[in-house]
Amino acid sequence: MKLALPRAPERRRVMDKSKPYRPNVGIALFNTSGRVLIGRRFRDSGPEIILPGLEWQMPQGGIDERENPRDAVMRELWEETGVVNARYLGETDWLTYDFPPYNGPPHRLSVFRGQRQKWFALRFTGRDDEINVASPPDGHKPEFDQWRWERLDSVAELVVPFRREVYRQVAIDFARFADIGSRQAGRTQDG
């Protein structure tokens, strides 16, 4: 007869609803074909985990204290991708997502419940060789090891589940920019 040893109770951290959301900007950078830039994250960052097959996301980053979100979006775009050639198209209302439970060592993001994001649609006006995710400017640590252009309506299925609803809302809010780009690309191809 085999004796079952008692198991230690599972320690799961429940999301602390009293923690604030971190102010953040998200970037939907559209090329002239109406596709958006996504990067492949190659490491976790505290509660911002990645999962196999779900490593892709659009650039995003924190808003500094007293920083205007429109200034933050251009700064974050430059810090994560090196891109400076982009023009404003539109923005969403504020959207939120909660981080998954985090039991790791103290981390700069672990003081937050999740992210409160304002997403910006930008039109990329530069050339693809301007994009450099592997060696961001000014000594910033890379967040991505690869990038590609992707259909906006496909991106939600490529991100970690805790971000998925925000990405679906961004796809709805910015669908007109993807459609405009694809119609312009069609006119160019059709002559």
BAKE-527423 format. One line per 5 residues: number of its first residue (from 1); their letters; for each residue x, y, z of C-alpha. Coordinates in steps of 0.02 Angstrom, whole numbers, always signed. Layout:
<zavexs>
NUM> a> X Y Z; ...
</zavexs>
This chain:
<zavexs>
1> mklal> +0 +0 +0; +68 +168 -52; +45 +313 +68; +7 +482 -4; +106 +619 +75
6> prape> +10 +777 +116; +42 +914 -10; +86 +1087 +42; -54 +1208 +4; -31 +1293 -162
11> rrrvm> +21 +1472 -140; -64 +1578 -270; -56 +1765 -262; -223 +1844 -298; -218 +2007 -394
16> dkskp> -216 +2151 -272; -359 +2262 -331; -293 +2406 -225; -135 +2422 -331; -138 +2559 -463
21> yrpnv> -126 +2534 -650; +35 +2592 -731; +8 +2734 -857; +64 +2669 -1026; +56 +2702 -1212
26> gialf> +33 +2572 -1349; +89 +2597 -1528; +3 +2535 -1685; +130 +2587 -1817; +51 +2563 -1988
31> ntsgr> +151 +2544 -2148; +83 +2602 -2316; +4 +2430 -2343; -100 +2446 -2185; -2 +2320 -2083
36> vligr> +64 +2354 -1908; +236 +2331 -1836; +251 +2191 -1708; +404 +2134 -1613; +448 +1965 -1540
41> rfrds> +485 +1978 -1354; +624 +1862 -1304; +618 +1872 -1114; +497 +1898 -971; +499 +2060 -874
46> gpeii> +425 +2028 -702; +236 +2006 -721; +250 +2043 -908; +274 +1861 -957; +287 +1782 -1127
51> lpgle> +222 +1610 -1174; +283 +1493 -1311; +203 +1542 -1476; +133 +1703 -1401; +288 +1811 -1398
56> wqmpq> +231 +1946 -1519; +163 +2117 -1475; +156 +2296 -1535; +276 +2418 -1451; +218 +2494 -1288
61> ggide> +293 +2580 -1137; +268 +2682 -981; +223 +2864 -974; +347 +2962 -870; +285 +3074 -730
66> renpr> +210 +3236 -801; +239 +3173 -979; +106 +3201 -1110; +47 +3035 -1188; +79 +3102 -1365
71> davmr> +259 +3140 -1316; +274 +2971 -1230; +218 +2876 -1385; +353 +2953 -1494; +486 +2927 -1359
76> elwee> +437 +2744 -1334; +431 +2712 -1521; +608 +2780 -1538; +674 +2688 -1383; +605 +2518 -1437
81> tgvvn> +626 +2526 -1626; +736 +2673 -1674; +592 +2743 -1778; +575 +2932 -1789; +480 +2947 -1953
86> arylg> +297 +2928 -1905; +145 +3040 -1906; -6 +3040 -1792; -167 +2961 -1856; -276 +2938 -1702
91> etdwl> -291 +2870 -1525; -403 +2763 -1417; -486 +2799 -1251; -394 +2728 -1101; -393 +2537 -1097
96> tydfp> -333 +2423 -956; -270 +2248 -929; -217 +2159 -771; -51 +2069 -753; -59 +1883 -717
101> pyngp> -17 +1834 -537; +168 +1862 -505; +267 +1770 -371; +443 +1814 -428; +573 +1928 -352
106> phrls> +534 +2113 -329; +517 +2198 -496; +480 +2378 -551; +311 +2322 -621; +258 +2215 -471
111> vfrgq> +193 +2371 -381; +58 +2387 -514; -103 +2291 -543; -80 +2304 -731; -70 +2434 -868
116> rqkwf> -186 +2580 -909; -150 +2615 -1091; -188 +2746 -1220; -155 +2673 -1393; -95 +2779 -1537
121> alrft> -109 +2745 -1723; +41 +2812 -1817; +85 +2804 -2002; +264 +2750 -2034; +340 +2873 -2157
126> grdde> +517 +2804 -2157; +600 +2652 -2236; +607 +2478 -2161; +795 +2491 -2133; +759 +2627 -2004
131> invas> +682 +2495 -1890; +810 +2423 -1770; +739 +2321 -1626; +899 +2224 -1588; +1006 +2377 -1548
136> ppdgh> +892 +2517 -1489; +966 +2692 -1481; +1042 +2775 -1329; +1091 +2612 -1243; +912 +2554 -1210
141> kpefd> +896 +2368 -1177; +811 +2279 -1322; +636 +2214 -1289; +622 +2123 -1455; +739 +2012 -1554
146> qwrwe> +638 +2013 -1717; +504 +2118 -1800; +383 +2103 -1944; +230 +2185 -2022; +67 +2097 -1978
151> rldsv> -119 +2119 -2012; -195 +2217 -1868; -342 +2097 -1854; -221 +1950 -1829; -113 +2022 -1691
156> aelvv> -229 +1978 -1544; -201 +1793 -1577; -11 +1816 -1567; -5 +1901 -1395; -12 +1830 -1219
161> pfrre> -192 +1803 -1159; -193 +1941 -1029; -169 +2072 -1167; -288 +1996 -1292; -447 +2097 -1255
166> vyrqv> -352 +2261 -1267; -280 +2208 -1435; -453 +2161 -1499; -518 +2333 -1450; -369 +2418 -1534
171> aidfa> -405 +2318 -1692; -585 +2380 -1691; -538 +2561 -1653; -399 +2569 -1784; -475 +2459 -1921
176> rfadi> -501 +2612 -2031; -313 +2644 -2037; -278 +2464 -2089; -413 +2476 -2223; -348 +2641 -2290
181> gsrqa> -173 +2570 -2303; -228 +2413 -2392; -334 +2513 -2516; -185 +2628 -2551; -71 +2477 -2577
186> grtqd> -199 +2402 -2696; -206 +2561 -2799; -17 +2563 -2810; -10 +2380 -2864; -154 +2398 -2986
191> g> -73 +2551 -3064
</zavexs>
